[in-house]
Amino acid sequence: MDIFEVLATAKAKNASDLHLSAGSPPLVRVNGELMQMTEFALPTPEDLKSMFMEITTMEGIEKFRKDHELDFKYILPDGTSLRCSAAQERGQLIILDFVLKDKCTYFSRTSSAFNTKYLLRKFYFCQLLDD
């Protein structure tokens, strides 16, 4: 799975967020609602690791190994600035989150069945960080 292809598709859908986790369909948030990206296969733990390695610095990788989570910024070739989060559980990278716009949409626990799924699985959603 190519991270740049997934991000380009999310941008084309006018998504504010992209959520990737192993074994679950990629999700985008469009107008406050989470939607599955059915055009992509379910990412494997290896896919997530590969995507993470493509967009993270060596310093970020070391910090992730130490802290088991990482919030970082990545700038796409077109100048789009992403806010990224990665988390690890039981020794494996389990989730990558991206904020594709300057502002996060308000998170509503009842806006979608997918939100409940993620809350029950104890995944967290991205948080916009100040520079």
N, C-alpha and C positions, 0 to 999 in steps of 0.2 A: 504494500500500500504506500503510495507516494504522498507525503505530507503536503507538498505544494499543490498537488492536484485536489486533495481534499479541501485545503484552504481556499483555493480558487473557486471551487464549487460552492462552498459556504458563502463566499463573498458574492457570487453571482445570484445567490438566493436572498441577498440582502440580510444575511444573518448577523446578529450581534454577538453571538457566542457559538463556539463549537466544542462539543464534549466527546472525547474518545475514551473508551475503556475496553479492555480485553474481553472478547466474547459477547459484546453488546453492539448493536448497530450504532454507527456514528450519529450523533444528534446535533441539530442546529436549533438555535432559538431565533425565531422570526416573529416580530411583533408580539413578543412576550410568550409565545407558545413554542414548546419543544416539538420538533418533527424529526422523524427518522430519515436518514440519507440512504435510501434503499439502493442507490446506484453503486454503493461500495459494499464489499464483503465485510464480515465481522472481523475487526482487528484482533490479531493474536498478541500475546505478550511480546513476541519477537518483533512484530510490526511496531508496537508502541516504543520499544527500546530503540529500534532503528530510526523512527521519526524523531524521538527525543535527541538522539545523537546528532542528527542532521542540523538541529536548530539551537543546540546548546554549546556553550564554550567549555573548554577543559576545566576552567575554574568552577563553572556551574555543575559539571559532572561530579567533581570532587565534593562540592557542597551537598549535592544530592545524595551521594554515597554516605556522607556523614550524618545528614539530618533526615534522610528518607523522604524529603519533600523539597520543592524548589519553586519559587515565584521568580519569574524573569521576564525580560522584554526581548522581543525579536522584531526586526524591521525587514519586511519583505522587499524584494527587488523593486517593486513599484512604489515604495515609500510608505506603505501601510504599516503602522506600528501595532504590534500585537502584545497583549498582556497574557502571559502563559503561566500555568500552574501544572506541576507534576507531583504525584503522590505514589508512595510505595506501600505495599502491604504483603506480609509474609515473604519478603525478599524479592518481590517482583513489582515492576512498574505497573500500576493498575489504571491510572487515569491521566489524561492530558486534557487540559481545558485552555481555551483561547478566547480572549475578548477581542472581537474584530472591529469594534467601534469605540469611540471615546467614552461613551456612557453605557453602563450596564442597565438593562431593563429591570424593573422591579421584579424581584423573585416572589412569585406567588405559589404557595404550597398546594393550592387547589387548581391551578391553571391547566394542569395536564396530568394524565395518569403516569406519564414518564417521570414526573417529579417525585411522586410517591415511591416509584421503583427505586430511584436513586437515593431518596432519604432512607428507605428501609435498608439499603445496602451500605449505608453510612458513607456514601461518597459526598464530597463537598463541591460546591460550584465556585467558579472563579470570583475573585474579588478585585475590583479595580484598585490599583496601588498608585500612590502619589510618587512622582519622580523625585 
